[in-house]
C-alpha cells in the first residue's frame, strides 16, 4: 500500500478505492485483543499456546491481505482460548469470522468477542470524493485504564522496549540470532526430508507454501497429508494418488483446485475437506482449457488487454468470474467499442463481486465480475492510461530494488534480505541503500545473518533466526 513516499501523481491513482482506514490504525486498535490472545501468555498451557499461535497466524495473514485487498482472499473462521476474567487457570473459547474486505468490521468483532470496550472505537472520513486508500481518515482507538495497565505490565515483563539502533541491537542479539538460525536450519533439513518422502510416496512435483508460516506448522501439514493417505480407504487412496501424481501441492488459506491445476489445501481445513478437494480434481482439471478460452475471449473484448490468471487463485471461482464479466460486457453492445478502445495495452485482473474498481500497486486494474458496465467504461477511460504508466514505473522500480537487494546481500555478506508488503518501493530502496552503506561496526555484526524489513517499530530476532528491523532503523 503506497504511503507518503509516493509521488503526488501516483497518489491520485489510489483514490479509486473506498477504504478509509490504514493498516497502522488497525494494528493500534487490535492491541488489547492481541494482548489477550498472544501465545506467549499461555506458555504453561501448550495446547492453548499452539491453538492460539496457529489461529493468530491465520488472523494476521487475513488482515495483511486487506492492505491492499488480495484477490485470493477466502472467508474463514478462527478460534482462540483466553483466560477467564475471574481466574488465570480457567479459559473460554472465542470464535471470530474472517469474512469480507472491511477491516473495521473485523476489528470490532474481535474486540467484542473478548468483551473489550468498543465505545471509543471511531471511524472517520475526510469527506474526499469516493474515499481514498491514503491515510485520510480511519480508526481511532484508546483502551481503558485497566487495559493500558495490563499491556504496560506485560510489555515490561517481556522487556519489549522499542529499540531502533541497529548496532546496539546486534551487539545484544547476534548470538541469539545465530543460535536460532542453527536450530531453524536443523528443522528445515528435517522438513525437507519429510517433503522428499512425501514426494517419493505420491510422485508430487513440488510442495509450496502460499504464506509465511512457522516451520512447526509446515511440518504438521506434511504429517497431516501422510495421515490422510494412511487412513484413506483403498478407493479413496487411489483418487488421492491420481490427484497428486506429477502435480504441485500448495498450502494456504482455503482448499481448492488452482488456476494452473495445482491443488491447494487449507491450513484451516480438516483432512476430510482435503479429501473432497482431491476427489474434485479430475473434474476441475477439465475446466482449465475452458478457463484459457474464456480468458482469450475476454482479452479480445478488452482490446487485447492482458488478462491475469494468478496460479494460486481458485479455478472454479475464477472461471465463474470471467464468464460473468464477459456476459455482462457483451450485453452492452453499444459500449463494446469504448471498452475495447479504453482498455488497450492495460493489465486486468477479474475479482470477486465483493471487491471494487481499483488500481493495484503494480498498475493492474481490478475489475469486479459484477461491475456496472457504464461505470467500468468511465473508470477505464479515466484510469487505464495512468495505470499503464504506473505499471512501467513500478517495473523499473522493482528491477532497481531487486538489484539493490542483491548488492546489499553481497556487500554485507547476508544470508537473505526480504521485506513485508507494507512499504513503497521508494521507501524500501532508501532503506536498502542505507543498509548497504552502513558503518563497519554494523557490517561486521550483521554478516552471516538474514534480515527482514518489518512494520514492527522494534528490532528483534524471529523464531527462525531472522533479524527483524524497522524501515527507519538508526
C-alpha positions in Angstrom: 0.0 0.0 0.0 1.5 3.3 -1.1 2.0 6.0 1.5 3.5 9.5 1.6 6.7 8.2 -0.1 4.8 8.0 -3.5 4.8 10.9 -5.8 1.7 13.1 -5.9 1.0 11.8 -9.4 0.7 8.2 -8.2 -1.1 9.1 -5.0 -4.0 10.3 -7.1 -4.4 6.8 -8.5 -5.3 5.3 -5.1 -8.4 7.4 -4.9 -10.5 4.8 -6.7 -10.8 2.8 -3.6 -13.4 3.5 -0.9 -11.5 2.3 2.2 -10.8 5.0 4.8 -8.7 3.0 7.3 -5.0 2.3 7.3 -3.1 -0.8 8.4 -1.4 1.1 11.2 -4.7 2.2 12.6 -6.0 -1.4 12.6 -2.8 -2.6 14.4 -3.3 0.1 17.0 -6.9 -0.8 17.6 -6.2 -4.5 17.9 -3.5 -4.2 20.6 -5.8 -5.1 23.5 -7.1 -8.1 21.6 -3.6 -9.3 20.6 -2.6 -8.9 24.2 -5.3 -11.3 25.4 -4.8 -14.0 22.8 -1.0 -13.8 22.4 0.6 -17.3 22.6 3.3 -16.2 25.0 0.8 -15.7 27.7 -0.1 -19.4 27.7 3.4 -21.0 27.8 2.2 -23.1 30.8 -0.6 -24.5 28.7 1.0 -25.9 25.5 -2.3 -27.0 23.8 -3.8 -23.5 24.2 -0.5 -21.9 23.1 -0.4 -24.0 20.0 -4.0 -23.3 19.1 -3.7 -19.6 19.6 -0.4 -19.5 17.7 -2.0 -21.1 14.7 -5.2 -19.1 14.8 -3.2 -15.8 15.3 -1.1 -16.7 12.2 -4.3 -17.1 10.1 -5.9 -14.0 11.6 -2.8 -11.9 10.9 -2.5 -13.3 7.4 -6.1 -12.4 6.6 -5.7 -8.9 8.0 -2.5 -8.4 6.0 -4.3 -9.4 2.8 -6.7 -6.5 3.3 -3.9 -3.9 2.6 -4.3 -4.0 -0.3 -7.2 -6.4 -0.7 -5.9 -9.7 -2.1 -8.0 -11.2 -4.9 -7.4 -14.7 -3.3 -9.0 -13.7 0.0 -11.1 -16.5 1.4 -13.6 -16.3 4.3 -12.5 -18.4 7.2 -13.1 -18.8 11.0 -10.6 -18.8 13.8 -10.8 -19.8 17.4 -8.8 -18.6 20.4 -8.8 -19.5 24.1 -8.5 -16.7 26.5 -8.1 -16.6 30.3 -11.3 -16.1 32.3 -11.5 -12.7 34.0 -12.1 -14.4 37.3 -9.3 -16.9 37.1 -5.9 -17.4 35.3 -6.3 -21.2 35.1 -9.8 -21.4 33.5 -10.3 -20.5 29.9 -13.1 -19.8 27.5 -13.2 -20.1 23.7 -13.9 -17.3 21.3 -14.7 -17.6 17.6 -14.1 -14.9 15.0 -15.5 -15.0 11.5 -13.0 -13.6 9.0 -15.1 -12.6 6.0 -15.4 -9.6 3.7 -13.0 -6.8 3.0 -13.9 -4.3 5.7 -11.1 -4.4 8.4 -13.1 -2.1 10.7 -15.8 -4.7 11.0 -13.3 -7.5 11.8 -11.6 -5.2 14.4 -15.0 -4.6 16.1 -15.9 -8.3 16.1 -12.5 -9.3 17.5 -12.8 -6.8 20.4 -16.4 -7.7 21.2 -15.6 -11.4 21.2 -13.2 -10.7 24.1 -15.7 -8.4 25.8 -13.3 -5.5 25.3 -14.7 -2.0 25.1 -15.5 -0.6 21.7 -17.1 2.7 23.0 -14.0 4.7 21.9 -13.8 2.9 18.5 -14.5 5.7 16.0 -14.5 5.7 12.2 -13.8 9.0 10.4 -14.0 10.0 6.8 -12.3 13.1 5.5 -15.1 13.6 3.0 -13.0 13.2 -0.1 -14.9 12.1 -3.1 -15.2 8.3 -3.3 -12.9 7.9 -0.3 -9.2 7.1 -0.6 -6.6 4.5 0.2 -4.4 7.2 1.7 -4.5 7.8 5.5 -7.1 10.4 5.1 -9.2 9.2 8.0 -9.7 6.0 9.7 -10.0 4.4 13.0 -9.0 6.0 16.3 -8.8 3.9 19.5 -7.8 4.2 23.1 -8.0 1.5 25.6 -9.4 1.7 29.1 -7.0 2.4 32.0 -7.2 -1.2 33.1 -6.2 -2.5 29.7 -3.4 0.1 29.4 -2.0 -1.0 32.8 -2.2 -4.7 31.8 -0.5 -4.0 28.5 2.2 -1.9 30.1 2.9 -4.5 32.7 3.1 -7.3 30.1 5.5 -5.4 27.9 7.7 -4.5 30.9 7.9 -8.2 31.9 8.8 -9.1 28.3 11.3 -6.2 28.2 9.8 -5.2 25.0 11.5 -1.8 24.8 11.4 -0.3 21.3 15.0 -0.3 20.1 15.7 1.0 16.6 19.5 1.3 16.9 20.9 -1.5 14.8 24.4 -1.6 16.3 23.1 -1.8 19.9 20.6 -4.4 18.9 23.1 -6.6 17.1 25.5 -6.3 20.0 22.9 -7.8 22.3 21.1 -10.2 19.9 23.6 -11.5 17.4 24.3 -14.6 19.5 20.6 -15.3 19.8 20.1 -14.9 16.1 22.9 -17.3 15.2 21.6 -19.9 17.7 18.0 -19.7 16.4 19.4 -19.8 12.8 21.2 -23.1 13.6 18.2 -24.6 15.2 16.0 -23.5 12.3 18.4 -24.9 9.8 18.2 -28.3 11.5 14.5 -28.1 11.4 14.5 -27.1 7.8 16.6 -30.1 6.9 14.2 -32.3 8.7 11.2 -30.7 7.0 12.9 -31.1 3.6 13.4 -34.8 4.4 9.6 -35.1 5.2 8.8 -33.3 1.9 11.1 -35.6 -0.1 9.5 -38.7 1.5 6.0 -37.3 0.6 7.1 -36.5 -3.0 8.6 -40.0 -3.3 5.4 -41.6 -1.9 3.0 -39.6 -4.1 5.1 -38.6 -7.1 4.3 -34.9 -6.3 6.3 -32.4 -8.4 6.6 -29.8 -5.7 5.3 -28.6 -2.3 4.7 -24.9 -1.9 3.6 -22.6 0.9 1.4 -19.7 -0.2 2.0 -17.7 3.0 4.8 -17.3 5.6 4.3 -20.0 8.3 6.3 -21.2 11.3 8.2 -24.2 10.4 6.4 -26.3 13.0 3.2 -25.6 11.2 4.7 -26.6 7.9 5.8 -29.9 9.4 2.4 -30.5 10.8 0.8 -30.0 7.3 3.1 -32.6 5.8 2.3 -35.0 8.6 -1.4 -34.5 8.1 -1.2 -35.3 4.4 0.6 -38.5 5.2 -2.0 -39.3 7.9 -4.8 -38.7 5.3 -3.2 -41.1 2.9 -2.7 -43.7 5.7 -6.2 -43.6 6.9 -7.9 -43.4 3.5 -9.8 -46.5 2.2 -8.2 -48.1 -0.9 -10.6 -46.5 -3.3 -10.0 -43.0 -1.9 -6.3 -43.6 -1.7 -6.2 -44.2 -5.4 -8.1 -41.0 -6.1 -5.6 -39.1 -3.9 -2.6 -40.6 -5.6 -4.0 -39.7 -9.0 -4.6 -36.1 -7.9 -1.1 -35.7 -6.5 0.7 -37.5 -9.4 3.2 -35.1 -11.1 1.2 -32.2 -9.6 2.1 -29.2 -7.3 0.7 -29.2 -3.8 0.1 -25.8 -2.1 -0.7 -24.9 1.4 -2.6 -21.7 2.2 -6.0 -20.4 3.3 -8.8 -22.4 1.8 -8.9 -25.6 -0.1 -9.4 -25.6 -3.9 -8.0 -26.5 -7.3 -5.9 -23.6 -8.6 -5.9 -22.0 -12.0 -2.8 -23.9 -13.1 -4.3 -27.2 -12.0 -2.3 -27.4 -8.8 -4.0 -28.4 -5.5 -4.2 -26.1 -2.5 -5.0 -27.5 0.9 -6.2 -25.0 3.6 -4.4 -24.8 6.9 -7.8 -24.0 8.4 -9.4 -27.2 7.0 -9.5 -30.7 8.2 -8.3 -33.8 6.2 -11.9 -34.7 5.2 -12.1 -31.4 3.4 -8.8 -32.1 1.8 -10.0 -35.4 0.5 -13.1 -33.8 -1.0 -10.9 -31.3 -3.0 -8.7 -34.1 -4.3 -11.8 -36.0 -5.4 -12.9 -33.0 -7.4 -9.6 -32.8 -9.1 -10.4 -34.9 -12.2 -13.5 -32.9 -12.9 -11.9 -29.5 -12.2 -8.8 -30.1 -14.3 -11.0 -30.4 -17.4 -12.1 -26.8 -16.8 -8.6 -25.5 -17.4 -9.0 -25.3 -21.3 -12.3 -23.6 -20.7 -10.7 -21.1 -18.4 -8.0 -20.3 -21.0 -10.5 -20.0 -23.8 -12.7 -17.7 -21.7 -9.7 -15.5 -20.8 -8.9 -15.3 -24.5 -12.4 -14.1 -25.4 -12.3 -11.5 -22.6 -8.9 -10.4 -23.8 -10.3 -9.7 -27.3 -13.3 -7.9 -25.7 -10.9 -5.6 -23.9 -8.9 -4.7 -26.9 -6.1 -7.2 -26.4 -5.5 -6.3 -22.7 -3.6 -8.8 -20.7 -5.9 -10.9 -18.5 -4.1 -12.0 -15.4 -4.8 -15.5 -14.1 -2.8 -15.9 -10.9 -1.9 -19.6 -10.5 -2.8 -19.5 -6.8 -6.4 -18.5 -7.3 -9.3 -21.0 -7.3 -10.1 -22.4 -10.7 -13.8 -22.7 -10.3 -14.3 -19.3 -8.8 -12.0 -17.6 -11.4 -13.8 -19.2 -14.3 -17.2 -18.1 -13.0 -15.9 -14.6 -12.5 -14.6 -14.4 -16.1 -17.7 -15.8 -17.6 -19.9 -13.4 -15.5 -17.9 -10.4 -16.6 -17.9 -11.5 -20.3 -21.6 -11.9 -20.4 -22.2 -8.5 -18.6 -20.0 -6.6 -21.1 -21.4 -8.4 -24.2 -24.9 -7.4 -23.2 -23.9 -3.8 -23.5 -23.3 -3.8 -27.3 -23.4 0.0 -27.5 -20.4 0.2 -25.2 -18.3 -2.6 -26.6 -16.2 -0.2 -28.8 -15.5 2.1 -25.9 -14.4 -0.8 -23.7 -12.1 -2.1 -26.4 -10.5 1.3 -27.1 -10.0 2.3 -23.5 -8.6 -1.0 -22.2 -5.9 -1.4 -24.9 -2.4 -2.4 -23.6 -3.7 -2.5 -20.0 -3.3 -5.3 -17.4 -6.6 -6.6 -15.9 -7.5 -9.0 -13.1 -11.1 -10.0 -12.6 -12.0 -10.1 -8.9 -15.0 -11.0 -6.8 -18.3 -9.2 -6.5 -17.2 -8.0 -3.0 -14.3 -6.0 -4.5 -14.4 -2.7 -6.2 -12.9 -1.0 -9.2 -9.3 -0.2 -8.3 -5.7 0.2 -9.5 -3.2 -2.2 -8.0 0.2 -1.0 -6.8 1.7 -2.7 -9.9 -0.6 -0.9 -12.3 -3.1 -3.8 -12.8 -6.7 -2.9 -13.0 -9.0 -4.8 -10.6 -12.4 -5.4 -12.3 -15.3 -6.9 -10.2 -17.1 -9.6 -12.1 -20.5 -7.9 -11.4 -19.3 -4.4 -12.4 -21.8 -1.9 -13.8 -20.6 -1.6 -17.4 -21.1 2.1 -17.8 -19.2 2.7 -14.6 -16.5 0.3 -15.9 -16.2 2.3 -19.2 -15.8 5.6 -17.3 -13.2 4.0 -15.0 -11.2 2.7 -17.9 -11.3 5.9 -19.8 -10.1 7.9 -16.8 -7.5 5.5 -15.4 -6.3 3.0 -18.0 -3.5 5.2 -19.3 -2.4 6.2 -15.8 -2.3 2.5 -14.9 -0.1 1.7 -17.8 2.3 4.5 -16.9 2.3 3.2 -13.3 3.0 -0.3 -14.4 6.0 0.8 -16.4 7.2 2.9 -13.4 6.8 0.1 -11.0 8.5 -2.4 -13.3 11.5 0.0 -13.3 11.4 0.5 -9.6 11.2 -3.3 -8.9 14.1 -4.0 -11.1 16.1 -1.3 -9.3 15.0 -2.7 -5.9 16.0 -6.2 -6.8 19.4 -5.1 -8.0 19.8 -3.1 -4.7 18.8 -6.1 -2.7 21.4 -8.3 -4.4 24.1 -5.7 -3.9 23.2 -5.4 -0.2 23.4 -9.1 0.4 26.7 -9.2 -1.4 28.2 -6.2 0.4 27.1 -7.2 3.9 27.5 -11.0 3.4 23.9 -11.6 4.4 22.2 -15.0 4.0 19.0 -13.3 3.0 17.1 -10.0 2.8 13.3 -9.6 2.5 10.6 -7.2 3.5 6.9 -7.1 4.4 4.4 -6.0 1.7 3.6 -2.7 3.6 6.1 -0.3 2.1 6.5 1.6 -1.2 9.4 0.6 -3.4 10.9 4.1 -3.0 10.9 3.8 0.8 12.4 0.3 0.6 15.1 1.5 -1.8 16.2 4.2 0.7 16.3 1.6 3.5 18.3 -0.9 1.4 20.8 1.8 0.3 21.3 2.8 4.0 21.9 -0.8 4.9 24.4 -1.3 2.1 26.4 1.8 3.3 26.2 1.1 7.0 29.1 1.5 9.3 31.9 -1.1 9.5 30.8 -1.9 13.1 27.3 -2.8 11.9 28.7 -4.5 8.8 30.8 -6.9 10.9 27.9 -7.7 13.3 25.3 -8.3 10.6 27.5 -10.6 8.5 26.0 -14.1 8.1 22.5 -13.1 9.2 19.2 -12.9 7.4 17.2 -9.7 7.6 13.6 -8.7 7.2 12.4 -5.1 6.9 9.2 -5.1 9.1 6.4 -2.8 10.0 7.2 -3.5 13.6 8.9 -0.5 15.3 11.5 -2.5 17.2 14.4 -4.8 16.3 14.1 -8.4 17.4 15.0 -12.0 16.4 12.3 -14.2 14.9 12.0 -17.9 15.6 14.0 -18.9 12.5 16.9 -16.6 13.4 16.0 -13.7 11.1 16.6 -10.3 12.4 13.6 -8.1 12.0 14.4 -4.4 11.6 12.1 -1.4 11.1 12.1 0.8 8.0 13.5 3.7 10.0 16.3 1.9 11.8 19.0 4.1 13.2 
